[in-house]
């Protein structure tokens, strides 16, 4: 069935270092891949997304890369700051008559000051 | 934040009682979704709607039903709550057409079944 695997489940980095989170999806028809950031007790917030006709997208310190052949995509955060500490979720957008999203299980990122 | 509200925001109920959670949007988006979030499982889709009176099951639909009688409202009902349904429930909306794929979440409802 449709599945999104996300790794690692936890990640600790020193402030100023980079963080990379990776996701793999199973449905080759997926064409949209968002990333969400969720702070403790809050709702998931869309932070960046990428479509299947693009290989990389950047927004200040965050970037997402997509490899459609390998069916994986990654979130890159550079110059990490304490406020980047949160849980990050990847997702794949699937169309099978109707539209739905399949989420990864999340990565807890801790940025150590 | 997109115009999405959920009610109630917190609820404690007893096993065996019916519970209804409400999601209300002011964005006129076609698609609405209900997810549950549990530690180690991420966000799992319960049910979703692609229009008024048009709904479909997600991956964890057992024990849940939904209804959508108006574009702006999507109700999630637990017919007879069980302790395994203790969770945080998020509603989400998406236009999902014309290339507008972004999905936005409501503030969540924390449900405890004792």
Interface residues (C-beta under 8 A of the other chain):
Chain A: X6 X32 X34 X36 X42 X43 X44 X45 X46 X49 X51 X89 X91 X93 X98 X99 X100 X101 X102 X103 X104 X105 X106
Chain B: X1 X31 X33 X35 X40 X41 X42 X43 X44 X45 X48 X50 X56 X58 X90 X94 X96 X97 X101 X102 X103 X104 X105 X106 X107 X108
